[in-house]
Amino acid sequence: MPRFSLSALSRSLWALVLVTLPVTSFRYLPFMGAGTTVRPLALYPLAILLPVLLIQIKRGEIKRPWPGALTILLAFLLAALAATAFGATLAPIELRGVDFYDRALRAIITLVIGLSFFIAAVWMNQSEADLKFSVRWLLLGLVFDLLWGAVQFFGLNSGHRQQLLKIQQLFSVRGLVKNKRISGFAYEPSWLAGQIATLYLPWLVAGLLMRYRVFSSAKLSVLKWLEPLLLLAALAGVLMTYSRSGLFVVGLAGVVTFALTGGETVSAFKSWFLAGFRPDEAKSRWSTIQATGSRVVLLILVVAILAGVSVFLADKGYIATFFKSEKTNLFEYAVDVYLGPRLAYATAALTGFQAHPLTGTGLGASGFWIYQNMPDWVLAGVPEISEQMAPSSNLYPNPKNLYVRLLTETGLIGFALFMVFYLALFAEALSLLRGSDASRWLAAAGIFALAAVVLMGVSQDSFAMPEMWLNLGMLAGARGFFMRQSR
């Protein structure tokens, strides 16, 4: 009879966490509250996994349970709790039946949830083998997400919205958006784009750049094409969400990653491409023609794909409005391209930071500063603002920007500590570029993930989003192994 193993149990639970990550707004989480939209299904296996990991730490089975990044996060947590204690003394007036302590408790819970994902990722990725195990199960979740997204895309474009809506509502607190944008298992299309950008593309792009594969087999050579195909499918998934923030994040994170880690790959590709146009006496004329033709076909294919993507996006007025707007005033332009509400929320919330720049107003308290400080330029002509400020509304506002929230709720001290956390991880990723192929693969994935997470913070402000923490935890957990290996 096989012996019970805590290690095997933890790996099974971790695999469940990774596969269920795409479901971000699970309907059956009774303890989350009716107004909560961030409801990860992965919380169920994570809640069982963490006690198992604590037992393994006590037994000494996890060798590096406390990386430097975790110390910085602990300092941030203490600063945030101190800011919340100070915020309680400000006694903000109750807003639509919600008081300060209710918002503070909810905010602390979401932060604890986020830190739990980070800690689990650190403890479950202590070696290269652990990392490959994690990425395989992570990409399996992507396959399921993209398959459901493809079903949504074809179903929405063929008149089957009602059938898809019923299926979506079986597991999500929200159905489908009114237009033909896909959301996969996520709450909305922009959340799906954010997931792909922060969770999955880092490993797929890094694998392509560093020519490192987590799916490889001498018997099944076809597996080497699996990750490039998943990369193309993931990019197609981002396009089908029509998410402007998602497209921006993917594009800029890709540029940053290529600039910092892609030099060798770009140089090798350039040499290969140019070699096809040089005559080689050792080759026959037919071989030379084939080599040149393959490069020309590749070039035509790339141009055709870029042109097709441009036409696909230009057909969506929601995206084309960025380039068609004729407004010259910044605020009028923001309203015209549907960014007015987000800019207004952030601007209003920052009044809390201006009032208490050092200590902040306390976790969850930024919403108390928004409605009373809404800028004049957004009070007319923006239906979303009018609906939220109507007396019949029961919505509690939020800044919709992580950095504004950090400044307003935790002050300069909390904001600085959180930025130090990002910078420390960035330094760790750069230090891995001098190691083995696997080390450089982790470095490239870490840089892409960190760039994507930082950029996503401009349009999201919840600490409970797993994609904000998971890949950064994997970077922090495995980094020590690769550094010792290189020494």
C-alpha positions in Angstrom: 0.0 0.0 0.0 1.5 3.4 -1.0 2.7 5.6 1.9 0.9 8.9 2.4 3.0 11.8 1.4 2.5 15.4 2.4 4.6 16.4 -0.6 2.3 14.6 -3.0 -0.7 16.1 -1.4 0.6 19.6 -1.6 1.5 19.2 -5.2 -2.0 17.9 -6.0 -3.6 20.9 -4.2 -1.2 23.3 -5.9 -2.1 21.9 -9.3 -5.8 22.5 -8.4 -5.0 26.1 -7.5 -3.3 26.7 -10.8 -5.9 25.1 -13.0 -8.8 26.9 -11.3 -7.2 30.4 -11.5 -9.2 31.5 -14.6 -12.4 31.4 -12.5 -12.2 34.8 -10.9 -15.8 35.5 -9.8 -17.0 32.1 -8.5 -20.7 32.2 -7.5 -20.4 29.8 -4.6 -18.1 31.6 -2.1 -20.7 32.5 0.6 -18.2 34.2 2.9 -17.2 36.9 0.4 -20.3 39.1 0.5 -22.8 39.9 -2.2 -21.0 43.0 -3.5 -17.7 41.3 -3.9 -16.6 40.7 -7.6 -13.2 39.2 -6.9 -14.1 35.7 -5.8 -11.3 33.3 -7.0 -12.4 29.6 -7.2 -8.7 28.8 -6.4 -9.3 29.9 -2.8 -10.8 26.5 -2.0 -7.7 24.4 -2.7 -5.5 27.2 -1.5 -7.2 27.1 2.0 -6.4 23.5 2.3 -2.9 23.8 0.8 -1.5 26.4 3.3 -1.9 24.3 6.5 -0.2 21.4 4.6 2.7 23.7 3.7 3.1 24.9 7.2 3.4 21.3 8.4 6.1 20.7 5.7 8.0 23.8 6.9 7.9 22.6 10.5 9.3 19.2 9.3 12.1 21.0 7.3 10.8 19.8 3.9 10.7 23.4 2.6 14.3 24.8 2.7 13.8 28.5 1.9 10.5 29.6 3.3 11.4 33.3 3.8 12.9 35.1 0.8 13.8 38.8 1.0 10.8 39.9 -0.9 8.6 38.4 1.8 10.3 40.5 4.5 9.4 43.7 2.5 5.8 42.5 2.1 5.6 42.0 5.9 6.9 45.5 6.4 4.3 46.8 4.0 1.5 44.9 5.8 2.6 46.4 9.2 2.6 49.9 7.6 -0.8 49.3 6.1 -2.2 48.1 9.4 -0.7 51.2 11.2 -2.3 53.4 8.5 -5.6 51.7 9.1 -5.4 52.3 12.9 -4.7 56.0 12.2 -7.6 56.1 9.7 -10.0 54.9 12.4 -9.3 58.1 14.3 -10.5 60.2 11.3 -14.0 58.9 11.8 -15.3 59.2 8.2 -19.0 59.5 7.7 -20.9 56.3 6.8 -21.5 56.1 3.0 -24.6 54.2 1.8 -24.8 52.0 4.9 -21.0 51.2 4.8 -18.8 52.4 7.6 -15.0 52.6 8.0 -14.6 49.3 9.9 -16.5 47.4 7.3 -14.3 48.6 4.5 -11.2 48.2 6.5 -12.0 44.6 7.3 -12.8 43.8 3.7 -9.6 45.4 2.5 -7.5 43.5 5.1 -9.1 40.2 4.0 -8.4 40.9 0.3 -4.7 41.8 1.2 -4.4 38.6 3.2 -5.9 36.6 0.3 -3.3 38.1 -2.1 -0.4 37.5 0.3 -1.6 33.9 0.6 -1.3 33.3 -3.1 2.2 34.9 -3.0 3.4 32.8 -0.1 2.0 29.5 -1.6 3.8 30.3 -4.8 7.0 30.9 -2.9 6.8 27.7 -0.9 5.7 25.5 -3.9 8.6 26.6 -6.2 11.8 25.7 -4.5 13.6 24.2 -7.6 13.7 24.0 -11.3 11.5 20.8 -11.2 9.0 22.6 -9.0 8.9 25.5 -11.4 8.3 23.3 -14.5 5.5 21.4 -12.6 3.8 24.7 -11.8 4.1 26.1 -15.3 2.7 22.9 -16.9 -0.5 23.1 -14.7 -0.7 26.8 -15.1 -0.8 26.4 -18.9 -3.3 23.6 -18.6 -5.6 26.2 -17.0 -4.9 28.5 -20.0 -6.0 25.8 -22.4 -9.4 25.4 -20.7 -9.8 29.2 -20.5 -9.0 29.7 -24.2 -11.3 26.8 -25.3 -14.2 28.4 -23.4 -13.3 31.8 -24.8 -13.3 30.4 -28.4 -16.7 28.9 -27.8 -17.9 32.3 -26.6 -16.4 34.1 -29.6 -18.1 31.8 -32.2 -21.3 31.6 -30.1 -21.7 35.3 -29.7 -21.1 35.8 -33.4 -23.6 33.2 -34.4 -26.6 34.2 -32.3 -26.2 31.9 -29.3 -25.9 34.5 -26.6 -28.7 33.2 -24.3 -27.3 29.7 -24.2 -23.8 31.0 -23.4 -25.2 33.3 -20.8 -26.9 30.4 -18.9 -23.7 28.4 -18.9 -21.6 31.4 -17.7 -24.0 32.1 -14.8 -23.6 28.5 -13.6 -20.3 29.5 -12.0 -19.9 33.3 -12.3 -21.7 36.1 -10.5 -21.8 37.9 -13.8 -23.0 36.8 -17.2 -21.6 38.1 -20.5 -21.1 41.7 -21.4 -23.6 43.2 -23.8 -21.3 43.3 -26.9 -19.4 40.5 -28.5 -16.3 40.6 -26.3 -15.2 37.3 -24.7 -14.5 37.0 -21.0 -13.6 33.3 -20.7 -14.1 32.2 -17.1 -13.3 35.7 -15.8 -15.6 38.4 -14.5 -15.3 40.6 -17.7 -13.2 40.8 -20.8 -10.5 43.1 -19.4 -10.0 40.7 -16.5 -9.4 37.9 -19.0 -6.9 40.0 -20.9 -5.2 40.9 -17.6 -5.0 37.2 -16.7 -3.4 36.3 -20.0 -0.9 39.1 -19.8 0.2 38.6 -16.2 -0.2 34.8 -15.7 0.4 33.0 -19.0 2.2 35.1 -21.5 5.3 35.6 -19.3 6.2 31.9 -19.5 5.3 31.5 -23.2 7.2 34.6 -24.2 10.2 33.6 -22.1 10.2 30.1 -23.5 10.3 31.5 -27.0 13.1 34.0 -26.2 15.3 31.5 -24.3 14.4 28.4 -26.3 13.4 26.6 -23.1 10.4 24.2 -23.1 8.5 22.8 -20.1 6.7 20.4 -22.5 9.5 18.3 -24.1 9.9 14.7 -24.9 12.4 12.7 -27.0 9.6 10.4 -28.1 7.1 13.1 -28.9 9.0 15.8 -30.8 5.7 17.5 -31.7 5.5 18.8 -28.1 8.2 21.4 -28.9 5.5 23.2 -30.9 3.0 23.2 -28.1 4.2 26.3 -26.4 4.6 28.5 -29.5 1.0 27.4 -30.5 -0.2 28.3 -27.1 1.5 31.7 -27.4 -0.3 32.4 -30.6 -3.6 31.3 -29.1 -3.1 33.4 -26.0 -2.4 36.5 -28.2 -5.6 35.7 -30.2 -7.5 35.5 -26.9 -6.3 39.0 -25.9 -7.4 40.3 -29.3 -10.9 38.8 -28.9 -11.4 40.6 -25.5 -11.0 43.9 -27.3 -9.5 45.1 -24.0 -7.5 48.3 -24.5 -5.7 48.0 -21.2 -4.9 44.3 -22.0 -3.5 45.2 -25.5 -1.4 48.0 -24.0 0.0 45.9 -21.2 0.9 43.0 -23.5 2.6 45.3 -26.0 4.6 47.3 -23.5 5.5 44.3 -21.3 6.7 42.5 -24.5 8.9 45.5 -25.5 10.4 45.7 -22.0 11.2 42.0 -21.9 12.7 42.0 -25.4 14.8 45.0 -24.6 16.2 43.5 -21.4 16.5 39.8 -22.3 16.0 39.3 -26.1 19.4 40.5 -27.4 20.8 37.1 -28.0 17.6 35.7 -29.6 17.2 38.8 -31.8 20.9 38.5 -32.9 20.5 34.8 -33.7 17.3 35.4 -35.6 18.9 38.3 -37.6 21.9 36.0 -38.5 19.6 33.2 -39.6 17.4 35.6 -41.6 20.2 37.3 -43.4 22.0 34.0 -44.1 19.1 33.1 -46.4 20.0 35.9 -48.8 23.7 35.1 -49.0 24.9 32.7 -51.8 26.7 29.7 -50.4 29.0 27.7 -52.6 28.4 24.6 -50.5 24.7 24.7 -51.3 23.0 24.0 -54.6 21.1 26.7 -56.4 17.8 25.1 -55.4 18.7 25.1 -51.7 19.6 28.8 -51.9 16.3 29.6 -53.6 14.5 27.6 -50.9 16.3 29.5 -48.1 15.6 32.9 -49.6 11.9 31.9 -50.4 11.3 30.8 -46.8 12.5 34.2 -45.5 10.3 36.1 -47.9 7.3 34.0 -47.1 7.9 34.6 -43.4 8.2 38.3 -43.9 5.0 38.4 -45.9 3.2 36.3 -43.3 4.3 38.7 -40.5 3.1 41.8 -42.5 -0.2 40.0 -43.3 -0.8 39.2 -39.6 0.0 42.7 -38.4 -2.3 44.1 -41.1 -5.1 41.7 -40.2 -4.8 42.6 -36.5 -4.9 46.3 -37.3 -8.1 45.9 -39.4 -9.6 43.6 -36.7 -9.0 46.3 -34.0 -9.9 49.3 -36.1 -13.3 47.7 -36.8 -14.0 48.1 -33.0 -15.1 51.7 -32.4 -14.2 51.3 -28.7 -10.5 51.1 -29.7 -10.6 53.3 -32.8 -11.9 56.2 -30.7 -8.4 56.8 -29.3 -7.3 57.9 -32.8 -10.6 59.5 -34.0 -11.3 61.8 -31.1 -10.9 65.5 -32.0 -10.9 66.8 -28.5 -8.0 69.0 -27.6 -8.6 69.4 -23.9 -7.1 66.5 -21.8 -10.2 66.0 -19.7 -12.6 66.3 -22.6 -10.4 63.8 -24.5 -10.5 61.4 -21.5 -14.3 61.5 -21.5 -14.5 61.1 -25.3 -12.4 57.9 -25.2 -14.3 56.5 -22.2 -11.5 57.1 -19.7 -13.3 59.9 -17.9 -14.8 57.9 -15.0 -11.5 56.2 -14.2 -9.6 59.5 -14.3 -12.3 61.1 -12.1 -12.2 58.3 -9.5 -8.4 58.5 -9.2 -8.4 62.3 -9.1 -11.1 62.4 -6.4 -9.4 59.7 -4.3 -6.1 61.6 -4.3 -7.7 64.3 -2.2 -7.4 61.8 0.7 -3.7 61.5 0.1 -3.3 65.3 -0.1 -5.0 65.6 3.3 -2.9 62.8 5.0 0.2 62.3 2.7 2.4 60.5 5.3 0.0 58.1 7.0 -2.8 57.7 4.5 -6.5 57.3 5.4 -6.5 53.5 6.1 -7.1 50.4 4.1 -10.4 50.5 2.3 -11.1 54.2 3.1 -10.3 55.8 -0.2 -13.9 55.4 -1.3 -15.1 57.8 1.4 -13.2 60.7 -0.3 -14.4 60.1 -3.9 -18.0 61.3 -4.3 -17.6 64.5 -2.3 -14.5 65.5 -4.3 -15.6 64.6 -7.9 -14.1 67.0 -10.4 -16.5 69.4 -12.1 -15.5 68.3 -15.6 -17.0 64.8 -15.1 -20.3 65.7 -13.4 -22.1 66.1 -16.7 -22.2 64.0 -19.8 -20.8 60.8 -18.2 -23.7 58.3 -17.5 -21.6 56.1 -15.2 -20.9 58.9 -12.8 -24.5 60.1 -12.9 -25.7 56.6 -12.1 -23.3 56.1 -9.2 -24.0 59.4 -7.6 -27.8 59.1 -7.8 -29.5 58.7 -4.4 -30.9 55.3 -5.5 -27.4 53.8 -6.0 -25.9 51.6 -3.3 -22.4 51.3 -5.0 -19.3 52.0 -2.9 -16.7 53.7 -5.2 -13.1 52.8 -5.5 -10.1 54.5 -7.1 -9.7 51.8 -9.9 -5.9 52.5 -9.7 -3.6 50.5 -7.4 -1.1 53.3 -7.0 -3.7 55.9 -6.2 -5.2 53.5 -3.7 -1.8 52.9 -2.1 -1.0 56.6 -1.8 -4.5 57.4 -0.4 -4.9 54.5 2.0 -1.3 53.8 3.2 0.4 57.1 2.5 3.9 57.6 1.3 5.3 55.0 3.7 3.1 52.2 2.5 3.5 53.3 -1.2 7.3 53.4 -0.9 7.5 49.9 0.7 5.3 48.4 -2.0 7.5 50.0 -4.7 10.5 48.6 -3.0 8.9 45.2 -3.2 8.6 45.5 -7.0 12.1 46.9 -7.3 13.6 44.0 -5.2 11.9 41.4 -7.5 13.1 43.3 -10.6 16.7 43.2 -9.2 16.3 39.4 -8.5 15.1 38.8 -12.1 18.0 40.7 -13.6 20.5 38.7 -11.4 19.2 35.5 -13.0 20.2 36.5 -16.5 23.7 35.3 -16.0 22.8 31.8 -15.1 21.7 28.6 -17.0 19.1 28.4 -19.7 16.5 27.6 -17.0 17.7 30.6 -14.9 17.4 32.9 -17.9 14.0 31.6 -18.7 12.8 32.4 -15.2 14.4 35.8 -15.5 12.6 36.6 -18.7 9.3 35.4 -17.4 9.8 37.4 -14.2 10.5 40.6 -16.0 7.5 40.2 -18.3 5.3 39.3 -15.3 6.5 42.2 -13.2 6.1 44.7 -16.1 2.6 43.4 -16.8 1.6 43.5 -13.1 2.9 47.0 -12.7 1.0 48.2 -15.8 -2.2 46.5 -14.8 -2.1 48.4 -11.5 -3.0 51.5 -13.5 -6.5 50.1 -14.2 -7.1 47.7 -11.3 -6.9 48.2 -7.5 -7.8 44.9 -5.8 -5.2 43.1 -3.7 -7.2 39.8 -4.0 -6.4 39.2 -7.8 -4.3 36.1 -7.9 -2.5 37.2 -11.1 -1.0 40.1 -9.2 0.9 37.8 -6.9 1.4 34.3 -8.3 4.2 34.7 -10.8 6.0 37.1 -8.6 5.9 34.5 -5.8 7.2 31.8 -8.2 10.1 34.2 -9.1 10.9 34.8 -5.4 10.7 31.2 -4.5 12.8 29.7 -7.2 15.4 32.4 -7.4 17.4 31.1 -4.5 17.8 27.7 -6.1 19.2 29.1 -9.3 21.6 31.5 -7.6 23.1 28.6 -5.5 23.2 26.5 -8.6 25.2 29.2 -10.5 27.6 29.6 -7.6 
